[in-house]
Amino acid sequence: MIRGITNGDDAIIVGENFVGANDGVGAWATKPKGHAALWSRLVLHFWALEAERDSSMSSYPKSGYEPNPIEYLQRAYERTISATSSPNELLGTTTACAALLHHTANQTPGPIVYVTNLGDSKVLVLRPRDHDVLYKTAEQWHWYDCPRQLGTNSPDTPRENAVMDKVEVQENDVVLAMSDGVTDNLWEHEVLQNVVDSIRKWESGEGGEASGDRRGGAGGGMQFVAAELMQAARTIAEDPFAESPYMERGVEEGLPIEGGKLDDISVVAALCRRRES
C-alpha cells in the first residue's frame, strides 16, 4: 500500500516522527502519460519508508547516530524513477518538504527537527505560546512560478539541491508542512495567527471531541488546526479581489495578477510532545 494521502496533485503524510507535503506540478496533466499526483505521492511514500528503515539505528539518544534526510530523499527519488519507468512510463515532477523529529547527539539529548526542502513547499516551526516563528524554509526557484522539482526532465536532485536544517524544539511547539496552496494565499504572520487562534479555540472546547488533554492543541487538536488553516487559505484562493502573496510576487514580476491563487491546498500540523512512558 502506498503511504500518505493524495489531494489533487499534492501528497501529504503523517507519522509519529515524520511529516511531509509534496506538490506535484499540475502542468503534467496536459501531457501524455503525465501523472504528477503519482510522482508526489511515490516520492513521499518512499521517503517515509527510508526514514523509518533508518529509525531503528538512530533510536538510542546516546548512540551518536545522526539521520540523513537528504540521502533518504535521494533514495526515494531513485526508487520513484524506477517505479515510473518502462513498462509504466509515467511522467511528472514534484516539490518536496518534510520534517523528521529526532534528538540531539550529546550527553543531554533534547528534541530536534530535521527539516528538508526542495522547491516551494514550506515547513514552518512555530512556538504558539510565544507567538513566534522559530524557523521557515526558503523557497527555491528556477524562475517565477517554476520551483525546483524532482522528476521528468528536471535537472534537480536531492543530493545537489535539497537543503536540510536542524531546529531545536520544545514541548508544544508546532511543525507545519504545507504546499504552496497555503503559502501563495496566506502571509507568514497570518499562518502564525491562525494557528495560535485555532489552538485557543481547541483549548476552550471548540473543534470536536478530544482524545485526552486539550492543552497546547493535544488530544487531536492538530487536525482542527490544519483544517482551520486550509479553510483560511481557501477563502483567499477563491476571492478574485483579495490581496495575497501570489499577487504580490506577480506584481513584482510586472504581471497583472489579482486575488488569491486557486490551487490544491494541503497542510499537515504536528505537535511536539513528550512520549508517555
Residue pairs with C-beta under 8 A, 6 or more apart in sequence:
2 41
2 42
2 45
3 13
3 44
3 45
3 48
3 49
4 11
4 12
4 13
4 20
4 41
4 44
4 45
4 48
5 11
5 12
5 13
6 37
6 40
6 41
7 264
7 265
7 266
8 24
8 26
8 37
8 264
9 23
9 24
9 25
9 26
9 29
9 36
9 37
9 40
9 94
9 264
10 21
10 22
10 23
10 24
10 37
10 40
10 179
10 181
10 264
10 265
10 266
11 21
11 22
11 24
11 37
11 40
11 41
11 43
11 44
11 45
11 94
11 266
12 19
12 20
12 21
12 22
12 44
12 177
12 266
12 267
12 268
13 19
13 20
13 44
13 45
13 48
13 98
13 268
14 268
14 270
15 48
15 52
17 55
17 100
17 101
17 102
18 48
18 51
18 52
18 98
18 99
18 100
18 101
19 98
19 99
19 175
19 177
19 268
19 270
20 44
20 47
20 48
20 96
20 97
20 98
20 99
20 177
20 268
21 44
21 97
21 98
21 121
21 177
21 178
21 179
21 266
21 267
21 268
22 40
22 41
22 43
22 44
22 94
22 95
22 96
22 97
22 121
22 179
23 40
23 94
23 95
23 119
23 120
23 121
23 179
23 180
23 181
23 264
23 266
24 36
24 37
24 38
24 39
24 40
24 41
24 92
24 93
24 94
25 36
25 92
25 93
25 94
25 95
25 149
25 151
26 36
26 264
27 34
27 36
28 34
28 35
28 36
28 39
28 91
28 92
28 93
28 152
29 36
31 91
33 89
33 90
33 91
34 90
34 91
34 92
35 84
35 90
35 91
35 92
36 92
36 93
36 94
36 151
37 92
38 84
38 90
38 92
39 80
39 84
39 90
39 92
39 93
39 94
39 150
39 151
39 152
40 92
40 94
40 95
42 76
42 79
42 80
42 83
42 84
43 73
43 76
43 77
43 80
43 94
43 96
43 150
44 76
44 96
44 98
45 76
46 75
46 76
46 77
46 79
46 80
47 69
47 72
47 73
47 76
47 96
47 98
49 76
50 71
50 72
50 73
50 75
50 76
51 67
51 69
51 72
51 100
54 67
54 68
54 72
55 67
57 63
57 65
58 65
58 66
58 67
58 102
61 103
61 105
61 109
62 107
62 109
63 105
64 105
65 105
66 102
66 105
67 100
67 102
67 114
69 98
69 100
69 114
69 116
69 164
70 116
70 158
70 159
70 162
70 164
71 158
71 159
73 96
73 98
73 116
73 118
73 158
73 162
74 157
74 158
74 159
74 162
76 158
77 150
77 157
77 158
80 150
80 151
84 90
84 91
84 92
91 151
91 152
92 151
92 152
93 149
93 150
93 151
93 152
93 153
93 154
94 119
94 149
94 150
94 151
95 118
95 119
95 120
95 121
95 147
95 148
95 149
95 150
95 179
95 180
96 116
96 117
96 118
96 119
96 121
96 150
96 158
96 162
97 115
97 116
97 117
97 118
97 119
97 121
97 122
97 123
97 137
97 177
98 115
98 116
98 123
98 177
99 113
99 114
99 115
99 116
99 123
99 125
99 175
99 177
99 270
100 113
100 114
100 115
100 116
101 111
101 112
101 113
101 114
101 169
101 175
101 270
101 272
102 111
102 112
102 113
102 114
103 109
103 110
103 111
103 112
104 110
104 111
104 112
104 168
110 168
111 168
111 169
111 170
111 171
111 272
112 166
112 167
112 168
112 169
113 125
113 166
113 167
113 169
113 175
113 272
114 164
114 165
114 166
115 123
115 125
115 135
115 137
115 164
115 165
115 166
115 167
116 162
116 163
116 164
117 123
117 137
117 138
117 140
117 162
117 163
117 164
118 140
118 148
118 149
118 150
118 156
118 158
118 161
118 162
118 163
119 139
119 140
119 147
119 148
119 149
120 139
120 140
120 141
120 147
120 148
120 180
120 183
121 137
121 177
121 178
121 179
121 180
122 136
122 137
122 139
122 176
122 177
122 178
122 180
122 182
122 183
123 135
123 136
123 137
123 175
123 176
123 177
123 178
124 133
124 135
124 136
124 137
124 175
124 176
124 178
124 188
124 191
124 192
125 133
125 134
125 135
125 136
125 167
125 169
125 173
125 174
125 175
125 176
126 132
126 133
126 134
126 173
126 174
126 175
126 176
126 192
126 195
127 134
127 170
127 172
127 173
127 174
128 172
128 173
128 174
128 195
128 196
128 199
128 216
128 217
129 172
129 216
131 192
131 196
132 192
133 188
133 192
134 167
134 169
134 173
135 165
135 167
136 188
137 163
137 165
138 163
139 147
140 147
140 148
140 161
140 163
141 147
141 148
142 148
144 249
144 250
144 253
144 255
147 180
148 154
148 156
148 161
149 156
150 156
150 157
150 158
169 175
169 272
170 272
171 216
171 272
171 273
171 274
172 215
172 216
172 217
172 218
172 271
172 272
172 273
173 271
173 272
174 195
174 199
174 217
174 222
174 225
174 269
174 270
174 271
174 272
175 269
175 270
175 272
176 191
176 195
176 229
176 267
176 268
176 269
176 270
177 267
177 268
177 270
178 229
178 266
178 267
178 268
179 263
179 264
179 265
179 266
179 267
180 261
180 263
181 233
181 237
181 261
181 263
181 264
181 265
181 266
182 191
182 229
182 230
182 233
182 265
182 266
182 267
183 191
183 245
184 237
184 244
184 245
184 246
184 260
184 261
184 263
185 233
185 234
185 236
185 237
185 242
185 244
185 245
185 246
185 260
185 261
185 265
186 194
186 229
186 232
186 233
186 236
186 244
186 245
187 245
190 232
191 229
194 228
194 229
194 232
195 225
195 229
195 269
197 228
198 207
198 217
198 221
198 224
198 225
198 228
198 229
199 216
199 217
199 221
199 225
201 207
201 224
201 228
202 210
202 214
202 217
202 221
202 224
202 225
203 214
203 215
203 216
203 217
203 221
205 214
206 224
207 221
207 224
208 220
208 224
209 220
210 218
210 219
210 220
210 221
211 219
211 220
212 218
212 219
213 219
214 221
216 271
217 224
217 225
217 269
217 271
218 271
218 273
221 271
222 269
222 270
222 271
223 269
225 269
226 267
226 268
226 269
229 267
229 269
230 265
230 266
230 267
233 265
233 267
234 265
235 242
236 242
236 244
236 259
236 260
237 244
237 260
237 261
237 262
237 263
237 265
238 260
238 262
239 259
239 260
240 258
240 259
240 260
241 258
241 259
242 259
242 260
244 259
244 260
244 261
246 257
246 260
246 261
247 257
247 258
247 259
247 260
247 261
250 256
250 257
251 257
